[in-house]
Amino acid sequence: MARLKLFLPLIIFAALAVLFWRGLSLNPQDMPSALLNKPVPEFSLPKVSDGKTLAQKSDLPAKPLLMNVWATWCIACRVEHPYLNQLAEQGVPIVGVNLKDDDVEARRWLEQFHNPYLFSVADREGKLALDLGVFGAPETFLVDAQGVIRCKHVGVVDDRVWQTKLQPLYEKLQNQTWGEFSGELSDSLLSRCQ
């Protein structure tokens, strides 16, 4: 028993080293969403545009769209914003969720950097973000015409992310029902949205 006590620190160290090594090999972008293939949570929040008019889940357009979580304090959001403007110019509908931000600053941001959003809600307390399972800004959800979340991307949406992950799914959702869509798509493409 005394010998076991001598080796106990070594055994604990080895176990921790294996756990840390495994943790370092994980991709931080791979954060599964509990809401994948579930409806967007109900919400009733003021619009950033005037801070008074309420927007609700029923205000989401009945077509595939992106729901983008952003904030003025988010440096990565500033990097992502020009690309969101490009997508909006191409006709991709985007709804914004302004996370724990100041309304005046958010309006100034949208005036200065242009507004890619159909509308953006002021999630001042972060309740909608919490309901969506958001880890931080920016995060983007692909929502189908029925208001069901079909894909989640953590981090900046840029040309590579759009073309390899979101656009193929978005285009399929524009033309088909989810049943037809999921039957035609390979598991590898669907697995990118976990």
ABEGO torsion letter per residue (X at the ends): XAAAAAAAAAAAAAAAAAAAAAAAABBAABBBBAABGBBBBBBBBBBAAAGABBBBAAABBBBBBBBBBBBAABAAAAAAAAAAAAAAAAGBBBBBBBBGBBAAAAAAAAAAAEBABABBBBBAAGAAAAAAGBAEOBBBBBBBAAGBBABBBBEBBBAAAAAAAAAAAAAAAAABBAAAAAAABBAAAAAAAX
